[in-house]
Amino acid sequence: FVRRHQHRDAAGVVKLGSACATAHWLFLESLRETGHSYPDAVFSIRQYRDEDPVKHLREGKLDVFVGLNFTAPSDVVSETLCELSVSIYAGRGHPLYGKQTPSLEEITEHPFAVQTRRPLMKPVWPKDAPRRIGLLVDSHALGVEACAGGGYLAVIPDVEVKAEREDGTLWRMPCEALGSAYLVACARSEALKRDVVTSFMDSLRHLARPVAVATAAVGWACLRG
């Protein structure tokens, strides 16, 4: 009886939701450890674009959600995992590619590719610095591709385009006017009573710390040129 009920909450589906590429990576890394410790659990990952994750948390359709600059209401358990450095990127062929310190005026002369606004997301771009929106996309991958093609600038967390930056596909332009990007995790209160969910959250916290340190180091290295 004890053995059967000891792991009762470890079985079943754990429903995860995300709204950024960083969360996807953290989820997969966390599942390596959590999935090994809880082999009877089944994990489901859902990408949120236009739907409201808070509504699904309240309805029990979602257990854990991670997003950038996500503002959670008071009835949802939430915590900030880490702060990520965010930069403006240009692709090969763009007039600003390779330019070390372009001014904000030079940057805003060019159109941006931006992801469609998600619910409850605070923007990183400053309100008092208007920019031209040239392309609306509904996914991170399409935004990166539009930027890499040379036609559009894009505001992207550094950690999400590490490979493209290293191979020279994208050029990073630091901009002090940009706001901070905080990776926020939210969980349903009832879900946190399950050991498998609390273990998954612990793994997220553990993985988020080196991610924040790595993006800060990248920012310093790029500023030094």
N, C-alpha and C positions, 0 to 999 in steps of 0.2 A: 504493500500500500504506500509506504513512504517513497520507494523508488519510483512508483508510477506517478505520484502527485508532486514529487520533488521537481520534476522538469515539465510539469503540465503547461506552465506559461512560456516555456522555451520553444514549444512547437507552434505550428501555425504560421500565418503570413504576417510579416512586418512591412508596413506600407510606408515607403520613403518618397519624398517629393523634393524637387530642386528647381532652381530658376537661374542657374549659372554653371559654367563649365567647371569652375573650381569645386563646386559641390559634387558634381559627377565624379571627379577624380577622387575626392575624399571618400565618397561612398564606396567606390570600388576597392580602395585601399583598406578601408575599415572592414569591409566584408571578408577580406582574406583572413583576418584574425577572428572576427565575431562568428563568421560562418563555420570556421573550424571548431570553435568552442561550443556552438549550438547547431549540430548537424541536422536536427529535426526542424529547424526554422526555415521558412521560405521567404526570401526578400524580394520585394517589388519596388522598382524605381520608376517614378513618373515625372516627366518634365512639365513644368507649369509655364505657360506663356500668357494666356488671357484669363484663365480661371482663377478664382480666389482660393488660395490654399487654407486660409483661416476658416472659411466655410467648411471645407473638407475635414479640417482638424476637429471642428466642433461636431460634425456629423459622424465622426469615427471612420471616415473614408481614408484618412491619412494619419500616420502615427508620428512621423518626424519630417520636418521641412527645413531646408537650408537655402538661404538666398543672400544676395548682396544688398546692404542698406535696407533690410526688411524691417518694417515697423509693425510689431505685434501688439495687439490689444491686451489689456490687463488680465483678461481671463484665459490667456494662452501662456504657457510656460515658455520663456525664451531666454537666451543668453548670447552674448557676443563671443564668438570663438576667437577671432583675431582681426587685425586691421591689415588690409592689402594695399600695396602701392599701385596706383593707377596712372597710366600715361596716355598720351596721344600718339598714335602710330600712323605711319605712311608707308605705302608699298613701293616697290621698285617702279621707276617711271614717273612717280609723283614729283612735282617741282620741289617739295620740301624734303624729299628723301636724301639723307646724308647731311642735312643742315643741323649744326650742333645746337644753336640756341635761337630758334626763330621767335619773334615777338608774338604776342597774342593777336595783334592786328594782322600779321602775316598769316597766322593759322586760320583765323576766322574768314579770310578771303576765299577759302576753299570749302566745298561741300563735304558734309559728314554722312557716313552710314551709321544709323542708330537702330537699336532694337526697339520694337514697339513697346510702349510703356506698359509695364506690368502693374498689377494692383498693389498698393501700399509700398511702392518702391520710391525711395528718395533719390533724386537725380544727383549725379556727381558733378555735372557741368554747372558752373555758376549762373545764377539767374540774370546778373547784371552784365553778362558778356554774350550778346546774341550771336548765334552761329547759323549757318545755312545748312538745312537738312536736305540732302540730295537723294537719300535712299532709306527706306524703312524696311527692315528685315525682321523675321520672326524667330531667328535662331542665331546662336553665337557663331556656329560654323560658317553660315552665309555672310555674317558681318565681317569675319576675318578674311574670307575669300574676296569680298568686295574691296576690302582695304588692300589686300595683297595684290590685287589686279592693277593697282595704280590710280584708280579713278577717285577714290574717296578716302578721307581721313576717318579714324575711328578711335574712340576712347575705350580702352581695354585694360583689365587688371594684368599686370606684368606676368604673373604666374600662369595665365591662361594661354600665352603665346610664346612660351619659352623656346620651343623648337623653331618657330618662324623667326624669332629674333636672332637665334644663334646661327641659322643658315643664311641670314641676310635677306630673307623674304620681306621682313618688316623692319622699319626704322623707328626707334623709340625717341620721342621728343618730350622731355620732362616739362611740366607746366605747373607752376605754383598756384595758379588760379583754380585748379581742380580740387574738389572736395575729397574727403576720405571715403574709402569703400570698406565697410565692415561686413564680415561674414557672420551672419546671425543664424542660430539654430533654434527652432521652435519644436515643441513636443506636446502631444496630448497628455493630459494629466493621468488618465487611466492607463495609457500605454506605458508610462514610466513605472508602473507597478510590476511590469514584466522584466525579469532579469536580462533577457536578451536585448531589450531596448535600452536599459541602463548601461549595459556593457557596450552596446553600439555607440551610445553617446560619449562614454569614456574614451573610446577609440577615436572619435571625431576630435575631441579636445586634445588628445595626445598628438594627432597628426597635424592639427591646425597650427600649433606653435612653430614647428620648423618651417612651415609654408610662409608664415608671416616674416620670419627671420630671413628666409631666402629672398623674398621679394624686396625687403629693405636693402639687402646686400646688393642685389641687382641694380636697384635705384642708385645706390652710391657709386657703383662701378660705372654706370652709364653717365652719371653726372661728371665723373672725372674724365670721361672721354677715352 
